[in-house]
Amino acid sequence: ISYTVIYTILPIMWLRQHGFSLKKLFSSFQWKRDIWIIVAYWALDFFGPILAGATDFFGGISTSQYAKGIPWGIFINALGAGLPVVVMMHIIFIPRMAVLFKNKLTVILMGGLFYSVFSLFDQGVDYSSLSIGLISITYIIMTQTLVGMGKATFTVVTGNPFIHFITLHVISARVPFDTRMYIEIFRLK
């Protein structure tokens, strides 16, 4: 909850004080143009892991558990992971980088590096000594920068900060990967 307050609610309140309007933001998007990106990415990212056998999406879970687990997963991933990244990275950071750097690839790289910062305090990161801390930081930068660059590409190319959010956090990969986890966490029957 504190993550959502610090990285979503407070920045939106600050932006609103400086003239930001969600209504203006949403009205500026070209949804007809962007919908094909959302559908294509969703199909690849949702069905790809299932068809490749990278996730056990179908085995041993009842229809009732899916009906309860999928909405919980979407809600928690959207609120806890998706919205903070959309606000801090896609609405605040990337547009400012686009003003500073005219080269789109530079903006995408900066977005990827910024995204990796979100993982500096993830579970499993170890700062118990200088050498282990440096390894942790190096690992995060090496693994999360490319992921962030992928997310930044959607925003830089389309100007729509919600494409990555809709595809990844609402209707895509998090569903086949996380549904079982949320069923277990909330002991859904």
N, C-alpha and C positions, 0 to 999 in steps of 0.2 A: 504494500500500500504506500509506503514512504517513497518507493521508486516512482510510482505513478504520480504522486503529489509533486515530488521534486522535479521530475523530468517531463511532466505533461501539464498538470494543472497550473503550477506557478509560472512556467513559461508562457502558457496561453493567456493568463491574466496579464502578464507583462506586455505581451504583444497587443492585447486589446487596448491597453492604456496608450499604446503608441500607434493606434489607428488600424490594427489588424482586424479583418472581418472574415469569419468563416464563410459567410454568404457570398462575399465577393470572390473568395478563393475558389469555392465550388462552381460559381457561375463562369469562371474563366477557363475551365477545363473543356477539352474536346472529347466528351465521353464516347461519341460514336466512333471516333478514330481510335480511342484507347481500348474499347471493349474487346477487339480482336486480340490485342496483346494479353489482356487479362484471361480470356478463354484459352488461348494457345498455351500460355505459361501454366495455367491451372491444370490443363489436361496432361501436360508433360510432367509437372511436378507432383501432381496427385497420383496419377496412374503409374508413372515411371517406377517409383519405389515398390509399389504393390506388385506390378508385373515382373519386376526384377527379383522379387523375393527378399528385398532389403528390409521389409517390415512384416510382422505377423499381424496383419490387419484383420483377417477373417477368422482365424482359429480360436475356438473356445470362448467366444463372447456372444452373449445372447442379443437379440434384436432390442430388447428393453435396455440392456447395458449400453449399446450403441446410441440409442435414442437419448439417453441421459449423458453419456460420456462425451459425445461429439460437441454438444452445446457448451458444456463446462470447459472443454479444451479450447474452443474458439473464444469464449469469454475471457478466460484467464490469459491466454496467449495474446489476445488483442489488447487487453487492459495492461498487462504486466510487461509485455515485450514489444508489441507492435506500436502502440500509441506513443510511448516515450521516444522511440526511434523516429517515428514520423515527425513528431514535433521538433525534437532537438536536431536531427540530422537533415531531414527532407524539407522542413519548413523554415528552419532558422539557418543551419550551417551551409547547406549546398547553394542556396541563392546568393549568400554572401561570397562564397568561393567563386561563383560564376561571375560576379562583378569584378573580383580581383584578378581572376585568370580567364582569359578569353578562350583558351584551349580546353575543349570539352574533356579530353583524356586527363588533363591535369585536375580538373574539377572532380572527375570520377575517382581518381587516385586519392585525392584529399578526402573525399567522402568515405572511401574504404578505410583509410587510416583513422578517420574520426570514428567510424563504426567499431573498429577494433578497441577503441578506448572503453566502450561499454562493457567489455569483457575483463577489464583489469582486476575486478573484484569478484569475479565469478567463483562459484564453489570449485574447489580443486586447485585454485591458484595459490602458490606457496611463496611467501616472502620471508621465510624463516632465516635465510642468510642472503648475502649479496649475490652470490653465484646462482643460487636456486631462484632468487627473485629475477635476475637477468634472464635466466632460461625461461621462466614463466612469461615474462614480457615478450621475449623473442618468439616463443611458441604462439602467443596470442596474435602478435603482429603477422606472423607467417600464415596462420590459419584463418584469421578473421578479416584481414584486409581484403582479400579476394572476394569473400562473401559480401562485404560491405560495398565493394566496387560493383558487384552485380546489382545490389539494391539501388545504389546511386545512379547506375546507368538508366534505370527506368525513369527516374526523376529528371536527369539531365536531358535525355532524349525527348521525353514527352512534355516536361514541365508539370507533370501531375505527380505530387508526392504520395498519392494514395494507391497507385498501381501495385507497388511492392506490398503494401499493407493488405490490400484486398486479396491478392493472389497467395501470398505466403502465410499471413497470419489469420486470415478468415477462411479461405476455401481450399487451401492447398496442402503442402507437405506436413504441416503440423497435425492435420487430422489423422493420416495413417500412422504417423510416428508417435503421437502423444495420446491418442484416445485410450489405449490400454492402460497407460500410466495414470490417467485421471480416473478411470474406472477403479483401479486399485487404490489410489489415494483416498477417494471419497467412498470407497466400499459400495459401489453402486450395484444394485441387484436387478 
